[in-house]
Amino acid sequence: MNTQSNTYTFLYAAIMVVIVAAVLSFTSLTLKGRQNMNKEIEKKQDILKAVNVASTPDNAVELYDKYIVEAIIVNSEGEVKSNDKAETFKVDLKNENKKDLSERNLPVFIFNDTKVGKKLIIPVRGKGMWGPVWGFISMEPDRKTIFGATFDHQGETPGLGAEISKAEFQKPFTGKQIFDESGVFTSLKLVKGTASNNPHAFDAVSGGTVTSKGLEAMLQDNLSSYEKFLKSSK
Amino acid sequence: MSDKEPLFSAKNRKLLTNPLGSDNPITIQVLGICSALAVTAKLEPAVVMTISVMAVLALANVIVSLLRNTIPSRIRIIVQLVIVAALVILVDQILKAYAYDVSKQLSVFVGLIITNCIIMGRLEAFALGNRPWPAFLDGIGNAAGYGIILVIVAFFRELLGSGTLYGFNVIPQAFYDMGYQNNGLMILPPMALVTVGIIIWVQRSRNKALIES
């Protein structure tokens, strides 16, 4: 057979593309269920990690059901719109952040444990250098002190921006204040090397400037929409 | 090539060992530099990247080698690209379903694997003209040669840049107390290039045969 002819070349390309497309879509469809389940488990693990509860993929669902006693959706005025736990879990910040502030569904997960006490967990999402970055911030019952934070990313550079998902980066967030002494919302500011004794700032990642700035913007944008909720019902 | 040639004949063994030294894809052929710069700030991603490149390169080499007599030469690059891209997506999808943690680590590398010049280079230079078994060995060998440089570069960058190896602290606190500091420059990509340069220099001064006239 003449493998150089135009007909052969076209046929070859067409058949190859159809076969590859079929194989890929088949794989995608068959694995979708498991992949979504993995994502849900990961989200539950991240929520738990924000309150320093270590979990494995196997026990995450169980621990989540045990510790997250309530989950509510509030609006930017601080009013509760829904208290359906499953519905709150499904809120996708990617879509919410595109809406006007007044229309956003703002999820709050409420953690309760007899030893540690009650904490509020707020999801955040923003832009890193290469793709989205997201995380969960847990707040003390005083609603201005951060109890814990966890961040993750889709494709930040390993060793640079990707360091935001490491414990060394996340630990110093504990005890930070997002309101200043007079009660004005300040979020947390990005500084270089001097954040350890400043409760309103966090340290940048060396070599990860764009990611760090994205994180700063993410905290500012997301936490500010909760300002009225956090100030109300003390 | 006769059918009775043993699986690991001298010639086949060379396919595995040459890329480690005198025919190294990074230091001699200077391919795959882009990913070598991107993933060598830490040892762990360097190792993960090596394993993924090895899997993709070996499989792609075998597939292209099996199809070598049917591929129309005018669209061979496109065919190779489709095979590599499909393999990478397939591997990524399976990992996402069955080994979610690994797939999260791979996230950024998936795109990098497709663009890795070593893969296209080996498909074009070797798999198109050889049988599947030697092509498989060639894939493993070149990925290993690529990996060894990645690991060496990552070793020095992580040690000098972060004071850790594979995430564990190896530089005792006493050193820091005496005024030692991690060199932040090592974490940045330019130092990866310098490190690769030093490796090339060391290799060529030890083996004069590699120096071009």
HADDOCK unambig.tbl for C-alpha pairs under 7 A between the chains (distance, minus, plus):
assign (segid A and resid 3 and name CA) (segid B and resid 70 and name CA) 6.63 0.50 0.50
assign (segid A and resid 3 and name CA) (segid B and resid 72 and name CA) 5.30 0.50 0.50
assign (segid A and resid 4 and name CA) (segid B and resid 72 and name CA) 5.64 0.50 0.50
assign (segid A and resid 4 and name CA) (segid B and resid 73 and name CA) 6.93 0.50 0.50
assign (segid A and resid 9 and name CA) (segid B and resid 72 and name CA) 5.80 0.50 0.50
assign (segid A and resid 20 and name CA) (segid B and resid 86 and name CA) 6.75 0.50 0.50
assign (segid A and resid 24 and name CA) (segid B and resid 90 and name CA) 6.71 0.50 0.50
assign (segid A and resid 28 and name CA) (segid B and resid 93 and name CA) 6.81 0.50 0.50
assign (segid A and resid 31 and name CA) (segid B and resid 97 and name CA) 6.00 0.50 0.50
assign (segid A and resid 34 and name CA) (segid B and resid 97 and name CA) 5.26 0.50 0.50
assign (segid A and resid 35 and name CA) (segid B and resid 96 and name CA) 5.86 0.50 0.50
assign (segid A and resid 35 and name CA) (segid B and resid 97 and name CA) 4.66 0.50 0.50
assign (segid A and resid 38 and name CA) (segid B and resid 100 and name CA) 6.81 0.50 0.50
assign (segid A and resid 154 and name CA) (segid B and resid 107 and name CA) 6.79 0.50 0.50
assign (segid A and resid 155 and name CA) (segid B and resid 107 and name CA) 5.99 0.50 0.50
assign (segid A and resid 155 and name CA) (segid B and resid 108 and name CA) 4.79 0.50 0.50
assign (segid A and resid 158 and name CA) (segid B and resid 39 and name CA) 6.38 0.50 0.50
assign (segid A and resid 158 and name CA) (segid B and resid 41 and name CA) 6.89 0.50 0.50
assign (segid A and resid 158 and name CA) (segid B and resid 45 and name CA) 6.95 0.50 0.50
assign (segid A and resid 159 and name CA) (segid B and resid 41 and name CA) 5.24 0.50 0.50
assign (segid A and resid 159 and name CA) (segid B and resid 42 and name CA) 5.91 0.50 0.50
assign (segid A and resid 207 and name CA) (segid B and resid 188 and name CA) 6.34 0.50 0.50
